[in-house]
Amino acid sequence: MNAPSLRGLGLLVLGTFAVLSGACKDPGEKSSTLAAEHATFLATLVDKDVGEVERGLPEGAKRATATFADGAGIQRDPQQVRKGLQKIQRDVSDLLVAKSTFFALVDDKGIAIRNNLEPDAMAGKDLFSLFPALKTADATPFVTTVGQFPEAAIGPRPDRTWVAGCPVKKDDGKIIGYYVTGWSYRGFAHHLQESLLADLKGKLLAAGDTGKLPILYVAVFDANGVYAERQTPEINETTLAGLKLGEATAAGPAHGVVKVTERSYGWAAARTPKLGKDTGVAILRSEI
């Protein structure tokens, strides 16, 4: 065998080794790299979503003054209050596109008068006792906090509710109530997951790619736990919780590979300070 043939054989062996090495590579590593990109996308989206509320709620609070009776306290007619809340949302562009699941009017003692939903499980509830930080809204134009609203819970797994509030003032500056909005962590995780899937579908269509979408699960985490979209298998949520995402992201975004029921997933997580302290988004991704 001549020298060129030997060299060709060597290249063939090296090429075969490279192919076999690639084939043996854990597919979770690819998923991990892509999940890290998704986490960045989602963290940016969270900032945008919170920004809509941050801009729109103070403007809505100014308009909410009209929902209170002139000089005679609060209008207690539930349907009038509900109509007023719906009008405010329609008239403030940021609130019209906000991802909030409710808007509510609260009196100056923290008692919910009415929200924009039907039926209304919030009316008559003491929001100051459920979300104590809302009390500080009388000293700042915009405040956010997180707590639990028992009536909003769906299913056996716990959930938490992110709430933002602004004071509603009369012309003389006297506070007569609060304009409040928010969303549950699990509901927000659903929105983030659907937004990510829509983005990936759009990119596939734009590239003319007929490939399949990966398996994706998105969750919100904080110091209390991990809260995935409600249809997420519980094992996936507990797997994310086991990664101690708060510690993992203390120095910045993190990602890696994890096994869930013998399937390799790439995971990634990133903090989202605008949503809350020690709060962030996490994702599991697996290729099909």
N, C-alpha and C positions, 0 to 999 in steps of 0.2 A: 504494500500500500504506500503510495507516494505521500509526500509531506502535505500537499493541499488537502488530500482526502482525510488525513489524520486531523488537520485543523478543522475541517468541516464536521468530522465526527465529534470533536471537542465542543464546537459551537452547538451542535445538536443536543449533546448531553447537558450543557449549561442551560440551553433554552428549555429543555424538558424539566430540569430541576426547578427553573424559575416558575414554570407553569404549575408544577406540583406544589411548590411552596405557596404560590398564590391561592391554589385550591384548598390548601390546608389552613390558610389564614382564617382566624375566627371572623365570621361575617359580622359579629358584634362590633368589631373595631371600626368598620365602615359606618355602621349605624351610629356609633358613638361620635364620630367626627361630624356626621350630618346632624345629629341631635344637638351638638354644641352650636351649630349655625341656627337651628330652630330656636334654641333658648335665647339667643341674641335677638332674633326676630320677635319673639314673644315679649321679652323685656321691653323692647321699644314700643310694642303695641300697648302694653300696660301703661307706660308713660303717656301715650296718646289718649287712652281711655280715661285715665284719671284727670288728665289735662282738660278734657271736655267738661267734666264736672266742676273742676276747679275754676274754670272761666265762667261757666254757665250758671252755677248755683247762686253766686252773689247777685247776678242780674235778675234771676228768677225771684230771689228774696225781695228785691225792690218792688217787683210787680205783685208779689203776694200780699202787699199791704192792702190792696183793693179787696181781698178776700175777707178782711176783718171789717166788722161794722164800725162806721164812723162814730167815735166817741162813746160807744156803748158795748165795748168788749168784742167777743168773737161771734161771728155768724155760726150758729150751731146747725143750720140746715145741712145735713150730710151731702145731699145731691148738689147743692150750690157750691159747697167746698170742692167736691169732686170735679165739677165743671170748671171751677176756677183753676184747679191744678192742671187739668188737661189743656186749658187755654195757655197757661204759662209755658208749658212744655212745647206747645206748638209755636209760640211766639219767640222763643229763645233758641236759636239755631243749634248751639252746642248741646242743649238739653234734648232737642229733638233727635239727635243722633247718639246721645249718651247710652251706655250699656246698662243703665240702671233698671232694676226690676220694679222699683216703686218710687213714688214721690209722695210726700206727706206734709201736712200742716200740723204743727204742734203748738200748744198754748205756752204761755210764759212760765208755767210750772212743769213743763215737760210732758204733759199728757197729750197723746195723739188725738187729734180731732177727726181726721179723715185722711185716707190715702187715695190714690187714683185707681185702685184695683176693685174688682167686684168678684167675690165678696171681699170685704175689708176685715182682715183679722187683726189690724193694728189699732183701730179706734178704741179709745179708752185706756190704752196701755200706757204705763209710766215709762217713757223712753229714757228719762234721766236715771232711773234705777237700773235699766238694762244696759245703757251706754253712758256711764257717768261723765265721760269726757265731753259729751254734748253740752254740759253745763258751761263749759268754758267758751262756748260760741258767743256769749254776750260780751266777751272781751276781745274777740278776733273776728274778722269778716268771714273766715272759712276754717272749719275744723273737721278732722276725720278721726274715726275711731273704729274699733272692731269689738264685737261681742256676740252673744248668742240670742237669737229671737226664737223661742221655742215653737211658736205657731208656724214658723217658716220651715221647720225641719221636715224632710221627706225621706222616709226609709229609716233603717236602724242606725246607719252610720252618722256620726256627728257632723255638724256643719257650723260655719261661723259667718257672720254678716258684717260686711264693710259698710260703714255709714258716714255720710258727710252732712254737715249742717251749717246753716247761716242764720243770723238773727233777722227777724222781720221788724222793721221800725216804722213808727209814725213820723210825720213830717218834723216833729220837734225832737226826734232822736230817741224817743222812748221805745224800749223793746216790748213788743206785744205778742211775740211768738217766735217760732223757728220754722224754717223751710228745710226739709230733710229729704235725702235720697240715699240709695244704696243698692247693694247686690249681695247675694250669698257667694261664698267662695266656690262652692260646687257649680252654681249657675255660671259664675264668671269663668271657671275652668272649661265649661262646655263652650262658651263663646270663644275662648282662646283656641280650643281644639278645632272648632269649625273654621275659624279664621285661618289657621295654619293649613288645614286641608284644602281650603279654597285657594290659598296662595300656591300650594304645590300643584294642584290641578291646573291652575292658570299657567304655570311655568311649563308643565308637560305639553299643554295644548300649543303654547307659543313655540315650543321646540319641535313640534310634530312628533313627540315621543308617545308611543302607544303602550309603554310599560305600565306596570301596576303601581298603585300608591302603596307605600309601606304601612305597616301596622303602627298606629300612633296613639299614645295616651298622654294627656296633659293634666297637670295638677297645680294647685296653689299650695304653698307650704308656709308655715310660720313656726314660732317657738312651741305652739301647742300641738301641731300635727301636720298631716298631709291630707289635702282635700281634692280628690279627683272628680272628674265629670261623673255623674250619678250612675251611668251604665258601665263604668270601668270595673272589671273583675276585682274583687277585694284583695286577692293575692298580689295584684300589680301595685295597689296602693300601699299595702304593708311592705312590699319590697322597697318601694321608694322611701318609706318611713325608716326602714332599716339602714338606709344609706346615710342617715343623720345629715340631712341636707343643710341644716343651719350651720353645722361645723364645717361641712365640705365647702361651703361658699363663703366662709368668713373672710377669706383673702381674695375672693373674686370668683368668677364663673368656674364651674367644675364639670367634668364629664368622665365617663368610663364605660365599662362593660359589665353586665350582670345577667345571671341566668334566672328565668322565671318559668317554672314547670318545664325544664329542660330546653327551653328556647333561649337563644342569645338575643339580648336587647342592648342597644346603646342607650345610656342615660345621660342627661345633662341637666344642669340647674343654674339659675342666675338670680341674684337678689333684685328686688324691685322696690327701692326705698319709698317711692311716691305712694305705693299701696300701703306701706306700713313698715315699722321697724322689724328687722329680722324676718322679713317676708320676701317671698320670691316665687318663681315659676319653675316647674320641673317637667321633664318629658321622658317618655320611654319610646324608643323607635326600634322596629325590627323589619328587616327586608323580607319580601315575599319571593 
